[in-house]
Amino acid sequence: MRNAHSQPHPSLQEAARALREGRRGRADAILIPFLRQNPHDANALALIAESAMLAGAYLQSEGFARRALAANPGHQAARWTLARALVLQKRPEDAIAAVEPLIAGAPHAGPAMLKAGALDSLGDYEGALAIYRHQLDRRPDNPALWASYGHVLRTVRRIAEAIAAYRKAIELDADTGEPWWLLAALKALWDEDVPKMEAVLSRPLPADAASYVHFALGRVLDEAGRHEQAFDHYAAGNRLRLPPEFDPAAIEGKIEQIRTLLTPAFLAERPGRGDPAPDPIFIVGLPRSGSTLIEQILDSHSMVEGTSELPHLPALVRDLLEQRENRPGAAYPDLLAGLPADRFAALGKAYLDRARPHRKTAKPYFIDKLPHNWEHIGLIHLALPHARIIDVRRDAMDCCFANFRHCFGKGHPASYSLEAIGHYYRGYVDLTAHFDAVLPGRIYRLEHEALIADPERETRALLEALDLPFEEACLAPHENARAVRTASSEQVTRPINSDGIGAWRPYAAWLDPLRRTLGDLAQ
């Protein structure tokens, strides 16, 4: 964003140009010595804040941006960087406060969309919708606004309006990509859409946009029973998303690090050091394992509130990695070994503080169903020793193939190849088995197939494990009208069913790489 203040020093103009061109190293080589000589220069501080954010150092970015604003409270670029850094730290309330002064005079929709996204993450869906409607009145030809508007409409189950919003985004720019996939996820694409998507793919497209269209085509062809063609599109979409440097087997080394550190002796030396609050119920597992259904069942209970997938535990880990104040250079989880006793309680309290804005009721317990938190079971135990942990496990072939054919926007690169998702599933099974051994009874495991076969028996057993009284409403989760933000929002509106069981079998001929990686875990 532009600034209403003096022209920057020529060397700062060069640094800004280097950042725009993706040459962050060159920008830092200019900015660091400049700031040694001019530590209060707002323009230089704003630029290095942007550089830190691009490097993933969000805490540092926040610090530099705040220093820039202290030197020049009207520095719009610094404020914009601060707001984005706070969003990336998963601090939506702080981000809203930071971006608010930019919205009225902004020449583009960015600040308003940032606020709307933050409100969405906090569960203020009406507030987010109001912003999108206002922006669409001003910018009706903006396809990104229509798509974002559709996301919130889908969350609050205004499905017909969501479909119309996605269709409008496609009408304005069919090459955007994502709206095609979102329509496919809602089962709102038809045979006549297939040639339209094929025409889109015939044009030069960014990899991200093309990937969305491939996944959408795969889903339509899948439902039509054209499995070989569907698989080709799933595979093409995944190839476009898999980072070239991604190592499918790296998860195994990470699991070994956790097992090596979090031994019975290590855990026994740190009993009860975390925050004593019993409020959180963590639902862990792989994505597409049925965790949203479990959240829906528990949210139907009078004592439990579902808050969806909260990003705060990984954010706290990232903060630890960025700070590394106790052991410079240490990696996670090894840096846990050097934390002082009271730091675990502080981490637990920080998690609860960040989760609090997501809690909209007075219910005593809340759910965090971020699946990847299985990697952080040890930290949960240390920071929140009275939190409950539920491991939702789905058949390996079904679960891994469901990940492979789902287009995750970001954050789950293991889903982008059959070998990678197989390694990830094996790592998950190995690590949870480790915690079963070193923390017996700490994790409650619920088999997805068992729940589908006998919902009442498994629901009663789950509630008993959580020390909750049985309530009939938990047997009809599809009647729970709460907003659902995850990819399973459409499935949980239907009665419990077995539709997804065995979904991999029509694709068995192409799944040998997955079967080999899973080994004895595959059927």
C-alpha positions in Angstrom: 0.0 0.0 0.0 1.2 3.5 -0.7 2.3 6.0 1.9 1.5 9.7 2.5 5.0 10.6 3.6 8.4 11.6 2.3 10.2 9.8 -0.5 12.4 7.0 0.7 16.2 7.1 0.5 17.5 5.9 -2.9 19.1 2.8 -1.4 15.7 1.9 0.1 14.1 2.3 -3.3 16.6 -0.3 -4.5 15.7 -2.6 -1.5 12.0 -2.3 -2.3 12.6 -3.2 -5.9 14.6 -6.2 -4.8 11.7 -7.4 -2.6 9.2 -7.0 -5.5 11.5 -9.1 -7.7 11.9 -11.8 -5.1 15.5 -11.0 -4.3 15.1 -11.0 -0.5 18.8 -11.6 0.1 19.8 -8.5 -1.8 17.1 -6.4 0.0 18.4 -7.6 3.4 22.0 -6.8 2.3 20.9 -3.2 1.9 18.5 -2.9 4.8 20.5 -4.3 7.6 23.5 -1.9 7.4 21.1 1.0 6.6 19.2 0.3 9.9 22.4 0.1 11.9 23.0 3.7 10.9 19.3 4.8 10.9 17.6 2.6 13.5 14.4 4.7 13.6 13.8 5.1 9.8 10.2 4.1 9.3 10.6 3.2 5.6 13.6 0.9 6.3 11.8 -0.8 9.2 8.7 -1.3 7.0 10.7 -2.9 4.3 12.6 -5.3 6.6 9.3 -6.2 8.2 8.0 -7.2 4.7 11.3 -9.2 4.2 10.9 -11.0 7.5 7.3 -11.9 6.7 8.3 -13.3 3.3 10.9 -15.4 5.1 8.2 -16.8 7.5 9.6 -14.9 10.5 6.2 -13.5 11.5 7.1 -12.5 15.0 10.1 -10.6 13.7 7.9 -9.0 11.0 5.4 -7.9 13.6 8.2 -6.3 15.7 9.7 -4.4 12.8 6.3 -3.2 11.6 5.4 -1.9 15.1 8.8 -0.1 15.3 8.0 1.5 11.9 4.6 2.6 13.2 6.2 4.0 16.4 8.4 6.1 14.2 5.6 7.1 11.8 2.1 6.2 12.9 0.7 7.0 9.5 3.0 4.6 7.6 0.4 2.6 5.6 2.8 0.0 4.2 4.0 -0.9 7.7 0.4 -1.2 9.0 -0.5 -3.4 6.1 2.5 -5.7 6.7 1.6 -5.7 10.4 -2.0 -6.9 9.7 -0.8 -9.6 7.4 1.9 -10.8 9.9 -0.8 -11.0 12.6 -3.1 -13.1 10.3 -0.2 -15.4 9.6 0.4 -15.8 13.3 -3.3 -16.8 13.6 -4.2 -13.8 15.7 -7.3 -12.5 14.0 -8.5 -10.1 16.7 -5.2 -8.3 16.6 -5.1 -8.3 12.8 -8.6 -6.7 12.7 -7.4 -3.9 15.0 -4.3 -3.4 12.9 -6.1 -3.3 9.5 -9.1 -1.2 10.5 -7.6 2.2 9.9 -6.7 1.2 6.3 -10.1 0.0 5.1 -11.9 3.3 4.4 -9.3 4.8 2.1 -7.9 1.6 0.5 -7.6 1.7 -3.3 -8.3 -2.0 -3.4 -10.3 -4.7 -1.5 -7.3 -6.2 0.3 -7.7 -4.6 3.8 -11.5 -5.3 3.8 -11.0 -8.9 2.7 -8.4 -9.4 5.4 -10.8 -8.2 8.0 -13.6 -10.4 6.6 -11.3 -13.4 6.6 -10.3 -12.7 10.2 -14.0 -12.4 11.2 -14.7 -15.7 9.4 -12.0 -17.4 11.4 -13.4 -16.1 14.6 -16.9 -17.4 13.7 -18.4 -14.0 13.1 -19.9 -15.1 9.8 -22.6 -12.4 9.6 -19.9 -9.8 10.1 -17.8 -11.3 7.3 -20.8 -11.5 4.9 -21.7 -7.9 5.5 -18.1 -6.8 4.5 -18.2 -9.0 1.4 -21.7 -7.6 0.4 -20.4 -4.0 0.9 -17.3 -4.7 -1.2 -19.3 -6.4 -3.9 -21.6 -3.4 -4.2 -18.4 -1.4 -4.9 -16.5 -4.0 -6.9 -19.1 -6.3 -8.5 -16.5 -7.5 -11.2 -14.0 -8.9 -8.7 -14.0 -12.7 -8.9 -11.9 -13.2 -5.8 -14.5 -11.3 -3.8 -17.3 -13.5 -5.2 -15.4 -16.7 -4.3 -14.6 -15.5 -0.8 -18.3 -14.6 -0.3 -19.2 -18.1 -1.5 -16.9 -19.6 1.1 -18.7 -18.0 4.0 -22.1 -18.7 2.5 -21.2 -22.4 2.3 -20.0 -22.4 5.9 -23.4 -21.1 7.1 -25.2 -23.6 4.8 -26.7 -21.1 2.4 -25.7 -23.6 -0.3 -27.8 -22.2 -3.2 -26.3 -18.8 -2.6 -22.8 -20.2 -2.3 -23.2 -22.0 -5.6 -24.5 -18.8 -7.3 -21.4 -16.9 -5.9 -19.0 -19.4 -7.2 -20.8 -19.4 -10.6 -20.5 -15.6 -10.7 -16.7 -15.9 -10.0 -16.4 -18.3 -12.9 -18.5 -16.1 -15.1 -16.1 -13.2 -14.4 -12.9 -15.3 -14.7 -13.2 -19.0 -15.6 -9.4 -19.3 -15.4 -9.3 -18.6 -11.6 -9.5 -22.3 -10.9 -10.7 -22.5 -7.2 -14.4 -21.9 -7.8 -14.5 -24.9 -10.1 -13.2 -27.1 -7.3 -15.5 -25.7 -4.7 -18.5 -26.3 -7.0 -17.3 -29.9 -7.4 -17.0 -30.3 -3.6 -20.6 -29.2 -3.4 -21.7 -31.7 -6.1 -22.8 -28.7 -8.1 -21.0 -29.4 -11.4 -22.9 -31.0 -14.3 -22.0 -32.8 -17.6 -22.2 -29.6 -19.5 -19.4 -28.2 -17.3 -16.9 -30.8 -18.4 -16.1 -29.2 -21.8 -15.9 -25.8 -20.2 -13.3 -27.1 -17.7 -11.4 -28.9 -20.5 -11.4 -25.6 -22.5 -9.9 -23.8 -19.4 -7.2 -26.4 -19.2 -6.3 -26.0 -22.9 -5.1 -22.5 -22.1 -1.9 -21.5 -20.3 -2.7 -21.3 -16.6 -0.7 -20.9 -13.4 -0.1 -24.2 -11.8 -2.3 -23.5 -8.8 -5.4 -22.6 -11.0 -4.8 -25.6 -13.3 -4.6 -27.9 -10.3 -8.0 -26.8 -9.0 -9.6 -27.5 -12.4 -8.0 -30.9 -12.6 -9.4 -31.9 -9.2 -12.8 -30.6 -10.2 -12.8 -32.6 -13.4 -11.6 -35.6 -11.5 -14.5 -35.3 -9.0 -17.1 -35.0 -11.8 -15.7 -37.9 -13.8 -15.5 -39.9 -10.5 -19.2 -39.5 -9.9 -19.9 -40.5 -13.5 -18.0 -43.8 -13.0 -15.2 -42.8 -15.4 -12.6 -43.9 -13.0 -9.5 -44.0 -15.2 -10.1 -40.5 -16.6 -10.8 -39.3 -13.1 -7.6 -40.7 -11.7 -5.6 -39.1 -14.5 -7.0 -35.7 -13.5 -6.4 -36.4 -9.8 -2.8 -37.3 -10.5 -2.3 -34.3 -12.8 -3.7 -31.9 -10.1 -1.4 -33.4 -7.4 1.7 -33.2 -9.6 1.1 -29.5 -10.0 0.9 -29.0 -6.3 3.7 -31.2 -5.0 6.7 -29.0 -4.0 9.8 -30.1 -6.0 11.9 -30.3 -2.8 9.3 -32.3 -0.8 10.8 -35.5 0.6 8.0 -38.1 1.1 10.0 -40.1 3.7 11.0 -37.1 5.8 8.1 -37.6 8.1 9.8 -40.8 9.4 12.9 -38.9 10.6 10.6 -36.4 12.3 8.7 -39.2 14.1 12.0 -40.7 15.2 13.1 -37.4 16.7 9.9 -37.1 18.7 10.1 -40.7 19.9 13.7 -40.2 20.9 13.0 -37.1 23.0 9.6 -37.9 24.5 10.5 -41.0 26.4 8.7 -42.2 29.6 11.6 -40.7 31.7 11.4 -37.3 29.9 7.6 -37.1 30.5 7.9 -38.3 34.1 10.3 -35.6 34.9 7.8 -33.0 33.9 4.5 -34.0 35.5 1.7 -31.5 35.8 3.8 -28.5 34.6 1.2 -27.3 32.1 -2.0 -25.2 32.5 -4.5 -27.3 34.6 -7.6 -26.3 32.6 -9.6 -29.3 31.3 -11.4 -27.4 28.6 -9.9 -28.5 25.4 -10.9 -31.7 23.6 -8.4 -32.4 20.8 -9.5 -34.5 17.8 -6.5 -35.7 15.9 -5.8 -38.0 13.0 -5.4 -37.6 9.2 -7.6 -35.2 7.2 -10.6 -37.0 5.7 -10.7 -39.5 8.6 -14.1 -38.6 9.9 -13.0 -36.0 12.5 -15.7 -33.5 11.5 -18.4 -36.1 12.2 -17.0 -36.7 15.7 -16.9 -32.9 16.2 -20.6 -32.7 15.1 -21.6 -35.5 17.5 -19.8 -33.9 20.4 -21.1 -30.4 19.6 -24.6 -31.8 19.8 -23.9 -32.4 23.6 -25.0 -29.6 26.0 -21.5 -29.4 27.6 -19.3 -29.3 24.4 -18.7 -26.6 21.8 -17.2 -27.3 18.4 -14.8 -24.6 17.3 -13.5 -26.3 14.1 -9.8 -26.5 13.2 -7.9 -24.1 15.4 -4.5 -23.1 14.2 -3.1 -22.1 17.5 -1.0 -25.1 18.6 1.1 -25.1 15.4 1.3 -21.3 15.7 2.8 -21.7 19.2 5.3 -24.3 17.9 6.3 -21.8 15.1 6.7 -19.1 17.7 9.0 -21.3 19.7 11.1 -22.1 16.6 11.3 -18.5 15.7 12.4 -17.4 19.1 14.6 -20.3 20.2 15.5 -18.2 23.1 16.5 -21.2 25.2 18.6 -23.1 22.7 19.6 -21.2 19.6 19.5 -23.4 16.5 17.5 -26.2 18.2 14.8 -27.8 16.2 11.3 -28.9 17.3 10.7 -31.1 19.3 14.3 -31.0 20.7 13.9 -27.4 22.0 11.2 -28.6 24.4 14.0 -30.2 26.5 15.4 -26.8 27.4 12.2 -25.1 28.3 12.0 -24.0 32.0 9.3 -25.7 34.1 6.9 -22.7 34.1 7.1 -22.3 30.3 4.8 -25.3 29.7 2.1 -23.7 31.8 2.6 -20.4 29.9 2.3 -22.3 26.6 -0.9 -23.9 27.8 -2.3 -20.5 28.9 -1.3 -18.9 25.6 -3.2 -21.6 23.7 -6.3 -21.1 25.8 -6.1 -17.3 25.4 -5.8 -17.6 21.6 -8.7 -20.1 21.5 -11.0 -18.0 23.7 -12.3 -15.7 20.9 -13.5 -18.8 19.0 -15.7 -19.9 21.9 -19.2 -18.5 21.5 -21.0 -20.3 24.3 -20.6 -20.9 28.0 -20.2 -24.6 27.5 -17.3 -26.0 29.7 -15.5 -27.9 27.0 -14.5 -27.0 23.5 -13.1 -29.0 20.5 -10.0 -28.3 18.5 -10.2 -30.7 15.6 -7.0 -29.7 13.6 -6.0 -33.2 12.4 -2.3 -32.5 12.2 -2.1 -32.0 15.9 -1.3 -35.7 16.2 2.3 -34.5 15.6 2.0 -32.4 18.8 0.5 -34.9 21.2 3.6 -34.7 23.4 3.3 -30.9 23.6 -0.5 -31.1 24.4 0.3 -33.5 27.2 3.0 -31.2 28.6 1.2 -27.9 28.2 -2.4 -29.0 28.8 -2.1 -32.2 30.9 -5.9 -32.4 31.6 -7.0 -31.9 27.9 -8.6 -34.8 26.3 -7.2 -36.4 23.1 -9.3 -38.4 20.6 -7.6 -40.2 17.7 -10.0 -40.8 14.9 -8.7 -43.5 12.7 -10.0 -44.5 9.2 -9.0 -47.5 7.0 -5.6 -46.7 5.6 -6.5 -47.2 1.9 -9.7 -45.2 2.2 -8.1 -42.4 4.2 -5.1 -42.0 2.0 -7.0 -42.1 -1.3 -9.5 -39.6 0.1 -6.6 -37.3 0.8 -5.1 -37.9 -2.7 -8.3 -36.9 -4.5 -9.0 -33.9 -2.3 -7.6 -30.5 -3.3 -6.1 -29.0 -0.2 -5.5 -25.3 -0.7 -2.3 -25.4 1.3 -0.7 -26.9 4.4 -0.9 -30.6 3.5 1.8 -31.4 0.9 1.8 -35.1 2.0 -1.5 -35.5 0.1 0.1 -34.7 -3.2 1.5 -38.1 -4.0 0.5 -41.6 -3.2 3.9 -42.4 -1.7 3.9 -39.3 0.4 0.5 -39.8 1.9 1.4 -43.5 2.6 4.5 -42.4 4.5 2.5 -39.8 6.4 -0.2 -42.4 7.4 2.5 -44.8 8.6 4.2 -42.0 10.6 0.9 -41.1 12.2 0.3 -44.8 13.2 3.8 -45.2 14.5 3.8 -42.0 16.6 0.4 -42.6 18.1 1.5 -46.2 19.0 4.6 -44.6 20.7 2.3 -42.4 22.9 0.1 -45.4 23.6 3.2 -47.0 25.1 4.7 -44.1 27.0 1.3 -42.5 28.0 -1.0 -45.5 28.4 -4.7 -44.5 28.2 -3.9 -40.9 27.4 -5.4 -41.1 23.9 -8.9 -42.4 23.2 -9.0 -44.1 19.8 -12.2 -44.3 17.7 -12.3 -46.4 14.6 -14.3 -44.6 11.9 -15.7 -47.9 10.5 -16.9 -49.0 13.9 -18.7 -45.7 14.3 -20.5 -46.2 11.0 -21.4 -49.8 11.8 -22.9 -49.0 15.2 -23.2 -45.3 15.9 -25.0 -45.6 19.2 -22.5 -48.0 20.8 -19.5 -46.0 19.7 -21.1 -42.7 20.7 -21.9 -43.9 24.2 -18.4 -45.3 24.6 -16.9 -42.0 23.4 -19.0 -39.9 25.9 -18.1 -42.3 28.7 -14.4 -41.9 27.9 -14.9 -38.1 28.1 -16.8 -38.4 31.4 -19.9 -36.9 29.8 -23.4 -38.1 30.4 -25.2 -39.6 27.4 -27.5 -37.3 25.5 -29.9 -38.4 22.7 -29.0 -35.4 20.5 -25.6 -36.9 19.9 -27.2 -39.7 17.9 -28.5 -37.2 15.3 -25.5 -35.0 14.4 -27.0 -34.2 11.0 -29.8 -32.3 12.8 -27.2 -30.0 14.4 -27.4 -26.7 12.4 -24.0 -25.3 13.4 -21.8 -23.7 10.8 -19.1 -26.1 9.5 -16.0 -24.6 7.9 -14.1 -27.8 6.9 -14.2 -29.8 3.7 -16.8 -32.2 5.2 -19.4 -29.5 5.6 -21.7 -31.2 3.0 -21.3 -34.7 4.4 -22.2 -33.9 8.0 -25.6 -32.6 7.0 -26.7 -36.1 6.1 -27.4 -39.0 8.5 -24.4 -41.2 9.3 -23.8 -43.4 6.3 -21.2 -45.8 4.8 -20.8 -43.9 1.4 -17.1 -43.4 1.8 -16.2 -47.0 2.9 -14.3 -48.8 0.1 -14.2 -45.7 -2.1 -10.6 -46.6 -3.1 -11.5 -49.9 -4.6 -12.6 -48.8 -8.1 -9.1 -47.2 -8.3 -7.2 -50.2 -7.1 -5.4 -50.7 -10.5 -3.6 -47.4 -10.0 -2.9 -47.5 -6.3 0.1 -49.9 -6.2 2.5 -47.1 -5.0 0.2 -46.4 -2.1 -0.2 -50.1 -1.2 3.5 -50.7 -1.3 4.2 -47.7 1.0 1.6 -48.7 3.5 2.7 -52.3 3.6 0.9 -54.3 6.3 -1.4 -51.3 7.0 -3.1 -51.7 3.6 -6.0 -54.1 3.1 
